[in-house]
Structure formats: C-alpha cells, structure tokens
Amino acid sequence: MQSLLALQSGKLKGSVSLKLSENLTEFPTEIFDLADTLEVLDLSCNRLSTLPADFGRLKKLKIFFCSENLFTVLPDQLADCPLLDIVGFKSNQITSVPAKSLNPNLRWLILTNNNIAELPKEIGLCTRMQKLMLSGNRLSVLPEELSNCQNLGLLRIAANTLHELPKWITKMPKLSWIAFSGNNFSKTPAIEELSLINWHDLEISHLLGEGASGLISKANRTIGGETQEVAVKIFKGDVTSDGLPEDEMTAYIAAGYHPGLVNLIGQIAQHPEDKKGLVMDLIPLHFYNLGLPPSLESCTRDVFPSERKLSEQQILGIAKTIASLATQLHEAGIMHGDLYAHNILIDIEGHTLFGDFGAASFYDKTADTADALERIEVSAYGYLLDDLLSLKDESVSEEIYKAISKLRDACFVSIPLDRPGFKELVKALGEI
C-alpha cells in the first residue's frame, strides 16, 4: 500500500493506481496531481464523509473504492468522472442515493451493508450495469426502472425489507446470478437438524481458507477414542455481499445429500463464543479449484489460470454433476445464486464437488415465478458450459463440442421461460 507521505512528496507521480488507508478524515488534494494518469483509486478503511466539489478533475478514473468510511450520502461528484466504471461504497452509513450520484457509465456498483431505504428511478439510466450489490440495506421496493438495465447479470438484494420479488426480475434477459434471502417475502422452510457435534470434541489444526461468511479449518474429531480428519466452518455472523450466514447454513443443510456436494457431518454445538458452524468431510488433496472469481475487468465472468485445460472426460463429468445437483436444489426450491466455476472443485478424472451456499435463497415452488427463477440459474449454467468449452484440450471431439455448444446456446435464450429446465439439461447430457 502506498503512503500519504509518498504522495505528498511527489514520489507517486505518474501512478495509474493509488491505495491509501491512513485514517484519513479529508480527501488528500495531492491526489489531483495524478489526474493525468490515475485510473484506480482505493480510499477504503478511512474516516471520509465527503468528496471535494472538483472530484471530477480525475478524468481518467475508472475504478473507485471507498468502502468502510463514514459517508451518509452517495456523493454527487461521482457523476463528474466520465470513465468511471466501478464504484464501491460498502459498509458506510449511506441513507441517501441522489439521482445525480448515479453515473450512467457504471458497470458495477457496490452499496452493500448501508442504510439505504430507497433507490432513485434514475438507476434505470445505468444501462451498462452488469453487477449491482445491494444486500444489507433497508430497501422495501426496487424501482421498476431498474428493469431498463438489460445488461444486468448479477444482482444481490439479500437482507433488505422487500415485500415481494418484482415480477420484472424474472424477465431480465441476462440476469444469471441473484441472491434475495433475508427479505420480508423470504420463507425459510423447516429443516431437519444435523447431528450436533460438541466443539470440545474437535481439535482445530490449521486454516484451510476464508470466505466472506466464515473460516474453514482442518480439524481432528474424536469419536469413541478414534480420530477422524474433518473440515470445520465457523460463521462470522455478519452480513456479506451475498446475504446472511444463517441463510447459507440453512440452505446447505436443506440441499441434502448429493455426490456433487461436500458431505455434511453435523452442526457445531457449545462453541465458546456461541458461534454457528458446520462439520464437513475433508476434501481430498487431489481436488483443485476449477476457476478463479471474476476480476475487475471481467466483472461477472470467472477467470482461469492460463495453463488450465480440460479433457473431454472432465468437461462431461463437470457438466453432468452440476446439472444433476442444480436439479436437486431447484426441486427443493433452492436458488444457489452463485453457480460459478470458482465454487467448483474437480480432479483429473472429472469428479466434481460444488459448494458455497452464501448466496442461496429459498423460493416458493408453487408460485407462478418458480419456473422463471430456475431459468435464471440455467443462464448461469450456460456461462459455466461456455467456460468449460473455452478450456477444452485436444481430446474433446468435434461431436461433443457441438453438442455442448448447442446446450449452452439454449441456456442463453433472452426470454428466460424459453430456456430448458435443469431436468431437460440432465436428460440431454445423458444422451451425449
């Protein structure tokens, strides 16, 4: 991270990117000395509450992060930067989003975890918008004008106070990833509790990974004098960009057993800090992540290591497992909401494990919108098929390539209800 002192001394002249986190209470005017070159500015984790009136002098600015500050109003000045593409004001104290603050050039807007009760209808003018993060606010309605954002691919509206899921959402042509749990209309079904596992019967070894909702560690579980290696996820308890941790845990349990899911063993009981957690099978070491999360440039699309190649066996194994699992989830009225390659683990033979229920939402299978909601996730599956085809090695036959390409294209039909359901996709894949 760069320093304010280095900026003030002129050492950062010509910088394209700048990140400052020094408990700032005022916008450093020296930033304007970089106006001819600066494209990325990150002022997160400070104590800022306003931007200077001439913020628009940063004519080349494309990406601006200002999360974890003290803003109560989304600044009007954001509209004065003609190239601004990505804006992040997560975890401020924002209650007001003025119409003028919504730069129509925006492609990605993050307003997670604020106190926003209303969005202006002018958000419909942001027709480039692909990714909109609104979880953890106080929204009771969404403006119908948002339906004009026909390029919207990912929408996070969990943990608000919405009374209904607007019908226009189910008609959006490119919407593929949506999270809406934790709203007034959300109904969480009663689920069978897992076996309770006493925290004191677990010996935590080391951290395996950290996600937005919690920490996953390797542990040894003692049962009747025998030791079993397991994975333990302890939830942080805070609202994430995707929703509430308790909804994630409930959806994972409700999903039930499937060979494409990491098997749940039980729930944590008697945690010393009363935190919630799950105990799962330990994933074998030979599994690896299929992809990486979207980059700032790719926005809604996963990215992949340059050396990543997939055999025909792997592509078919992944495609069939995920279609089968998605069928099971939607039969239970569960929208996964984050059907992405970066949430998939595979091995050399194409065995597949899918996870991360952080964006999962329950929906009413008897509602007239149920089929359309499933087809939103079918679009996400289409992008997965597209990714798999882009990674094919020389073992993939022309016949298989064409067959999967045909399924991918069917998943991308602009009218959601004209797409196949997951049952149809499973059947079609079984005939390949």
C-alpha positions in Angstrom: 0.0 0.0 0.0 1.3 3.5 -0.8 1.6 6.2 1.8 0.2 9.7 2.1 3.8 10.9 2.7 5.0 9.4 -0.6 2.1 11.1 -2.4 2.8 14.5 -0.8 6.5 14.2 -1.7 5.7 13.6 -5.3 7.2 10.1 -5.3 4.0 8.7 -6.8 3.8 11.0 -9.7 2.6 9.2 -12.9 0.8 6.4 -10.8 -2.1 4.6 -12.5 -3.3 3.1 -9.2 -3.4 4.5 -5.7 -4.4 3.0 -2.4 -4.4 4.9 0.9 -5.7 3.8 4.3 -4.4 6.1 7.0 -7.5 7.1 9.0 -8.0 10.0 6.6 -10.8 12.5 7.5 -10.3 14.7 4.5 -9.7 13.9 0.8 -5.9 14.5 0.1 -5.8 17.2 -2.6 -2.4 15.9 -3.7 -4.4 13.1 -5.4 -5.2 15.7 -8.1 -1.5 15.8 -9.0 -2.1 12.3 -10.5 -5.2 13.4 -12.6 -3.4 12.8 -15.9 -2.7 9.1 -15.1 -4.9 7.8 -12.2 -7.3 5.1 -13.2 -7.8 3.2 -9.9 -8.3 4.9 -6.5 -8.9 3.0 -3.3 -9.6 5.0 -0.2 -11.3 2.3 1.8 -10.9 2.0 5.6 -10.6 5.6 6.4 -12.9 8.2 8.0 -14.0 10.1 5.0 -17.6 11.5 4.7 -17.3 13.9 1.7 -15.5 14.3 -1.6 -14.2 17.6 -3.0 -16.5 19.5 -5.3 -13.9 19.2 -8.1 -13.5 15.4 -7.8 -14.4 15.3 -11.5 -10.9 16.5 -12.3 -9.9 12.8 -12.2 -11.0 12.4 -15.8 -9.2 9.1 -16.3 -10.6 7.5 -13.1 -12.2 4.1 -13.9 -12.4 2.4 -10.5 -13.1 4.0 -7.2 -13.4 2.1 -3.9 -14.4 4.0 -0.8 -15.7 1.2 1.5 -15.7 1.3 5.3 -15.8 5.1 5.6 -18.4 7.5 7.1 -20.4 8.6 4.1 -24.1 9.1 4.7 -24.9 10.2 1.2 -23.6 8.7 -2.1 -21.6 11.7 -3.5 -23.0 13.6 -6.5 -19.4 14.1 -7.7 -19.2 10.5 -8.9 -21.2 11.6 -11.9 -18.4 14.0 -12.9 -15.9 11.3 -13.9 -16.7 10.3 -17.5 -14.9 7.0 -17.5 -16.0 5.7 -14.0 -16.8 2.0 -14.4 -16.7 0.5 -10.9 -17.8 2.2 -7.7 -17.7 0.6 -4.2 -19.1 2.2 -1.1 -19.7 -1.0 1.0 -20.1 -0.6 4.8 -20.6 3.1 5.1 -23.6 4.8 6.7 -25.4 5.8 3.5 -29.1 6.6 3.8 -29.5 8.6 0.6 -28.6 7.9 -3.0 -29.3 11.1 -5.0 -30.2 10.7 -8.7 -27.2 12.7 -9.7 -24.7 10.4 -7.9 -25.6 7.5 -10.3 -23.0 7.9 -13.1 -24.7 6.4 -16.2 -21.4 4.9 -17.3 -21.3 2.5 -14.3 -20.9 -1.2 -14.9 -20.5 -2.4 -11.3 -21.9 -0.7 -8.2 -21.4 -1.9 -4.6 -23.6 -0.4 -1.9 -23.6 -3.5 0.4 -24.2 -3.0 4.1 -25.5 0.6 4.4 -28.9 2.1 5.4 -30.4 2.7 2.1 -34.2 2.6 2.1 -34.9 3.9 -1.4 -33.2 4.0 -4.9 -34.0 6.7 -7.4 -35.7 5.8 -10.6 -32.7 7.2 -12.5 -30.8 4.0 -11.7 -32.6 2.8 -14.9 -30.3 5.1 -16.9 -27.3 3.0 -15.9 -27.8 0.7 -18.9 -24.2 -0.6 -18.9 -24.8 -2.0 -15.4 -23.8 -5.7 -15.1 -23.3 -6.1 -11.4 -25.3 -4.5 -8.6 -24.7 -5.2 -5.0 -27.4 -4.0 -2.6 -27.5 -6.6 0.2 -27.7 -5.5 3.8 -29.8 -2.3 3.4 -33.4 -1.2 4.1 -34.9 -1.4 0.7 -38.6 -2.2 0.8 -39.1 -1.8 -3.0 -37.0 -1.7 -6.1 -37.7 0.9 -8.8 -39.3 -0.7 -11.9 -36.9 1.5 -13.9 -34.1 -0.9 -12.9 -35.6 -3.3 -15.5 -34.1 -1.0 -18.1 -30.7 -2.2 -17.1 -30.9 -5.0 -19.6 -27.2 -6.0 -19.3 -27.6 -6.8 -15.6 -26.1 -10.2 -14.9 -25.6 -10.3 -11.1 -28.0 -8.8 -8.5 -27.6 -9.0 -4.8 -30.6 -7.8 -2.8 -30.5 -10.1 0.2 -31.0 -8.9 3.8 -33.3 -6.0 2.9 -37.0 -5.5 3.7 -38.5 -6.2 0.3 -42.2 -7.2 0.4 -42.0 -9.1 -2.8 -39.7 -10.1 -5.6 -40.7 -7.9 -8.5 -42.1 -9.8 -11.5 -39.8 -7.9 -13.9 -36.8 -9.6 -12.4 -37.9 -12.9 -13.8 -37.9 -11.4 -17.3 -34.4 -9.8 -17.3 -32.6 -11.2 -20.4 -29.1 -11.6 -19.0 -29.7 -12.0 -15.2 -27.9 -15.2 -14.1 -26.9 -14.8 -10.5 -29.3 -13.5 -7.9 -29.5 -13.5 -4.1 -32.6 -12.5 -2.3 -32.8 -14.3 1.1 -33.5 -12.4 4.3 -36.3 -10.2 3.0 -39.9 -9.9 4.2 -41.1 -12.2 1.4 -38.5 -14.8 2.0 -39.7 -18.0 3.6 -37.2 -20.4 5.2 -38.6 -24.0 5.3 -38.3 -26.1 8.4 -35.4 -28.4 8.1 -34.2 -31.5 9.9 -31.3 -30.6 12.2 -28.0 -32.3 11.7 -26.3 -34.2 14.4 -24.8 -31.9 17.0 -21.1 -32.1 17.4 -19.6 -30.7 20.6 -16.9 -28.1 19.9 -14.7 -29.7 22.6 -14.6 -32.9 20.6 -12.8 -31.0 17.8 -9.1 -30.2 17.7 -8.5 -27.4 15.2 -5.4 -27.9 13.2 -4.9 -25.1 10.7 -6.8 -22.7 8.5 -7.7 -24.1 5.1 -9.4 -21.0 3.7 -11.5 -17.9 4.4 -14.7 -16.8 2.7 -16.9 -13.8 3.1 -19.1 -15.7 5.6 -16.6 -17.7 7.6 -13.4 -19.5 8.3 -12.8 -23.1 7.2 -10.2 -25.1 9.1 -8.9 -28.6 9.2 -9.6 -30.4 12.4 -9.4 -33.8 14.2 -12.7 -35.1 15.6 -12.5 -37.6 18.4 -15.3 -40.3 18.5 -15.1 -43.1 21.0 -11.3 -43.0 21.1 -10.9 -42.8 17.4 -9.8 -39.8 15.4 -11.4 -38.6 12.2 -10.0 -35.8 10.0 -12.7 -33.2 9.1 -13.2 -29.7 7.9 -14.9 -27.1 10.1 -16.6 -23.9 9.0 -17.3 -21.3 11.7 -19.6 -18.5 10.5 -18.6 -14.9 11.3 -22.2 -13.8 11.8 -22.0 -10.6 9.7 -24.0 -9.7 6.6 -21.9 -10.4 3.5 -22.2 -9.2 -0.1 -24.4 -12.3 -0.7 -26.6 -12.3 2.3 -26.8 -13.7 5.9 -24.6 -16.5 7.1 -27.6 -18.3 8.8 -29.4 -18.5 5.4 -26.3 -20.0 4.0 -26.1 -22.7 6.6 -29.9 -23.5 6.3 -29.7 -23.8 2.5 -26.7 -26.1 2.7 -28.5 -28.4 5.2 -31.7 -28.3 3.2 -29.8 -29.3 0.0 -29.5 -32.8 1.3 -27.0 -35.5 0.2 -25.6 -35.4 -3.4 -22.3 -36.9 -4.6 -21.5 -33.5 -6.1 -21.7 -31.8 -2.6 -19.2 -31.9 0.2 -20.9 -34.1 2.7 -22.2 -32.5 5.9 -21.4 -34.4 9.1 -23.0 -32.2 11.7 -23.6 -28.8 13.3 -21.3 -27.3 16.0 -22.7 -27.2 19.5 -21.3 -25.4 22.6 -18.9 -23.1 20.8 -17.2 -21.0 23.4 -18.3 -17.8 21.6 -21.7 -19.2 20.8 -20.9 -19.1 17.0 -22.6 -21.3 14.5 -20.7 -23.8 12.4 -20.7 -26.9 10.3 -18.5 -30.0 10.3 -17.9 -31.5 6.8 -15.9 -34.2 5.1 -12.4 -33.2 4.4 -11.9 -32.7 0.7 -9.2 -35.0 -0.8 -6.0 -33.1 -1.6 -6.1 -34.1 -5.3 -9.1 -31.8 -5.9 -8.4 -28.3 -7.1 -10.4 -25.2 -8.0 -11.8 -25.1 -11.5 -11.6 -21.4 -11.8 -10.9 -18.1 -10.0 -13.5 -15.4 -9.1 -14.3 -12.6 -11.6 -11.7 -9.9 -11.9 -12.4 -6.2 -12.0 -12.1 -6.3 -15.8 -14.2 -9.5 -16.4 -16.9 -8.2 -13.9 -19.4 -11.1 -13.9 -17.3 -13.8 -15.6 -14.8 -16.1 -13.9 -11.2 -16.1 -14.9 -8.9 -19.1 -15.3 -5.2 -19.8 -15.0 -3.5 -19.7 -18.4 -2.4 -23.3 -18.1 -5.9 -24.6 -17.3 -7.0 -27.3 -19.8 -9.8 -29.8 -19.5 -10.2 -33.2 -21.1 -13.5 -34.5 -22.6 -13.9 -36.7 -19.6 -13.6 -33.7 -17.2 -15.9 -31.5 -19.2 -18.7 -34.1 -19.3 -18.1 -35.0 -15.6 -18.4 -31.4 -14.5 -21.4 -30.6 -16.8 -23.4 -33.7 -15.7 -22.7 -33.4 -12.0 -23.6 -29.7 -11.8 -26.8 -30.2 -13.8 -27.8 -33.1 -11.6 -27.1 -31.1 -8.4 -28.9 -28.0 -9.7 -31.9 -30.2 -10.5 -32.0 -31.4 -6.9 -31.6 -27.9 -5.5 -34.4 -26.5 -7.5 -36.7 -29.4 -6.7 -36.2 -28.3 -3.1 -36.9 -24.6 -4.0 -33.3 -23.5 -3.6 -31.7 -21.0 -5.8 -28.0 -21.4 -5.4 -27.3 -17.8 -6.7 -23.6 -18.3 -7.2 -23.3 -21.1 -9.8 -19.7 -20.4 -10.9 -16.6 -22.3 -11.8 -14.7 -20.7 -8.8 -17.1 -22.6 -6.5 -16.3 -25.9 -8.1 -13.6 -28.4 -7.2 -12.5 -31.1 -9.7 -9.9 -33.8 -10.1 -8.1 -35.1 -13.1 -10.9 -37.6 -13.8 -13.7 -35.0 -13.8 -15.1 -35.9 -10.3 -16.8 -32.7 -9.2 -17.6 -31.0 -5.8 -19.8 -27.9 -5.7 -20.1 -25.6 -2.7 -20.5 -22.1 -1.2 -24.2 -21.5 -0.4 -23.5 -17.9 0.7 -25.9 -16.5 -2.0 -28.5 -19.2 -1.7 -32.2 -18.3 -1.4 -35.4 -20.3 -0.9 -38.3 -19.7 -3.3 -41.9 -20.9 -3.4 -42.1 -23.8 -5.9 -45.9 -23.2 -6.3 -45.5 -19.6 -7.3 -46.1 -18.6 -10.9 -42.5 -17.2 -11.0 -40.9 -20.5 -10.0 -40.0 -21.7 -13.5 -38.5 -18.4 -14.4 -36.4 -18.3 -11.3 -35.0 -21.7 -12.2 -34.2 -20.4 -15.7 -32.2 -17.5 -14.2 -29.9 -20.1 -12.8 -29.9 -22.0 -16.1 -28.3 -18.9 -17.6 -25.5 -19.2 -15.1 -25.1 -22.8 -16.0 -24.8 -21.7 -19.7 -21.9 -19.5 -18.7 -20.3 -22.5 -17.0 -20.7 -24.6 -20.2 -19.1 -21.7 -22.1 -16.2 -21.7 -19.7 -15.7 -25.4 -20.0 -15.7 -25.2 -23.8 -13.1 -22.4 -23.7 -10.8 -24.7 -21.7 -11.0 -27.8 -23.9 -7.9 -29.7 -24.8 -7.3 -31.7 -27.9 -9.1 -34.8 -26.5 -12.5 -33.1 -27.0 -14.2 -34.4 -30.1 -16.0 -32.1 -32.5 -19.2 -34.0 -31.8 -19.0 -33.4 -28.1 -18.0 -29.7 -28.6 -21.0 -29.1 -30.9 -23.5 -30.9 -28.6 -22.4 -28.9 -25.5 -22.3 -25.7 -27.6 -26.0 -26.3 -28.5 -27.0 -26.7 -24.9 -25.0 -23.6 -23.9 -26.8 -21.6 -26.6 -30.2 -22.8 -25.3 -29.3 -21.6 -21.8 -28.7 -18.1 -23.2 -32.1 -17.5 -24.9 -33.1 -14.0 -23.9 -36.6 -15.0 -22.8 -36.0 -17.0 -19.6 -39.0 -19.2 -19.9 -37.9 -20.3 -23.3 -34.7 -21.9 -21.8 -34.6 -25.5 -20.8 -35.0 -26.5 -17.2 -32.3 -28.4 -15.4 -34.2 -31.7 -15.7 -34.2 -31.3 -19.5 -30.5 -30.5 -19.4 -29.7 -33.6 -17.4 -31.7 -35.7 -20.0 -29.9 -34.0 -22.9 -26.5 -34.5 -21.3 -27.3 -38.2 -20.7 -27.8 -38.6 -24.4 -24.3 -37.2 -25.3 
